[in-house]
Amino acid sequence: MSVVIGSVLAVAVAAAWLAALALWRLPRALDRMHAVAFLNVAASISVTVAAFLADGISGRSLKILVMMVVFLGWAAVLSHVSGRAVLMREGRSA
């Protein structure tokens, strides 16, 4: 089972490297925000799956699930606010 958990966590690390590469290569701020949104979703799902594989349904894995749902919710709100701020800075309406 530890090989499967390691593989799922490796997916999270690969997503982080892919997002870092995208942040480096993408030209516009809105494009870079999409890379960060991808990282938020991919890494949070991978970490949550790894927690459930490691512990099964336990208090710790359920806490991680709740924490990741809250994290994804706040990430969506912050991405929306940041996107509107970028558009306003560029002089376009949102």
C-alpha positions as CSV (number, residue, x, y, z in Angstrom):
1,M,0.0,0.0,0.0
2,S,2.9,2.4,0.7
3,V,3.9,2.3,-3.0
4,V,0.4,3.4,-4.0
5,I,0.5,6.2,-1.4
6,G,4.0,7.3,-2.6
7,S,2.7,7.3,-6.2
8,V,-0.3,9.5,-5.3
9,L,2.0,11.9,-3.4
10,A,4.4,11.9,-6.4
11,V,1.4,13.1,-8.5
12,A,1.1,16.0,-6.1
13,V,4.8,16.8,-6.5
14,A,4.6,16.5,-10.3
15,A,1.6,18.9,-10.3
16,A,3.7,21.4,-8.2
17,W,6.6,21.2,-10.7
18,L,4.3,21.5,-13.6
19,A,2.6,24.6,-12.1
20,A,6.0,26.1,-11.3
21,L,7.1,25.6,-15.0
22,A,3.8,27.2,-16.1
23,L,4.3,30.2,-13.8
24,W,7.8,30.6,-15.3
25,R,6.7,30.3,-19.0
26,L,3.2,31.9,-19.2
27,P,3.2,35.5,-20.2
28,R,0.1,37.0,-18.7
29,A,-1.1,37.2,-15.1
30,L,-4.4,35.6,-15.8
31,D,-2.7,32.7,-17.5
32,R,-0.5,32.2,-14.5
33,M,-3.5,32.3,-12.2
34,H,-4.9,29.3,-14.1
35,A,-1.7,27.4,-13.4
36,V,-2.1,28.1,-9.6
37,A,-5.7,27.0,-9.8
38,F,-4.6,23.7,-11.4
39,L,-2.0,23.2,-8.6
40,N,-4.7,23.9,-5.9
41,V,-7.0,21.2,-7.3
42,A,-4.5,18.6,-8.3
43,A,-2.4,18.8,-5.1
44,S,-5.4,18.9,-2.7
45,I,-7.1,15.9,-4.3
46,S,-3.8,13.9,-4.3
47,V,-3.1,14.7,-0.7
48,T,-6.7,13.8,0.3
49,V,-6.5,10.5,-1.6
50,A,-3.2,9.7,0.0
51,A,-4.6,10.3,3.5
52,F,-7.6,8.1,2.9
53,L,-5.3,5.3,1.5
54,A,-3.0,5.6,4.5
55,D,-5.7,5.7,7.3
56,G,-8.9,4.6,5.7
57,I,-11.9,6.5,7.0
58,S,-10.6,7.9,10.3
59,G,-10.8,11.2,12.2
60,R,-7.5,12.4,10.7
61,S,-8.5,11.6,7.1
62,L,-11.9,13.3,7.5
63,K,-10.2,16.4,9.0
64,I,-7.9,16.5,5.9
65,L,-10.9,16.2,3.7
66,V,-12.7,19.1,5.4
67,M,-9.5,21.1,5.3
68,M,-9.0,20.5,1.6
69,V,-12.7,21.4,0.8
70,V,-12.3,24.7,2.8
71,F,-8.9,25.3,1.1
72,L,-10.4,24.8,-2.4
73,G,-13.3,27.1,-1.6
74,W,-11.0,29.9,-0.4
75,A,-8.7,29.3,-3.3
76,A,-11.6,29.9,-5.7
77,V,-12.7,33.1,-3.9
78,L,-9.1,34.4,-3.9
79,S,-8.6,33.5,-7.6
80,H,-11.8,35.4,-8.5
81,V,-10.8,38.5,-6.5
82,S,-7.3,38.4,-7.9
83,G,-8.6,38.1,-11.5
84,R,-10.9,41.0,-11.0
85,A,-8.1,43.1,-9.6
86,V,-5.9,42.2,-12.6
87,L,-8.6,43.2,-15.0
88,M,-9.2,46.5,-13.2
89,R,-5.5,47.2,-13.3
90,E,-5.5,46.6,-17.0
91,G,-8.4,49.0,-17.5
92,R,-10.9,46.4,-18.5
93,S,-14.3,45.7,-16.9
94,A,-14.9,42.4,-15.2
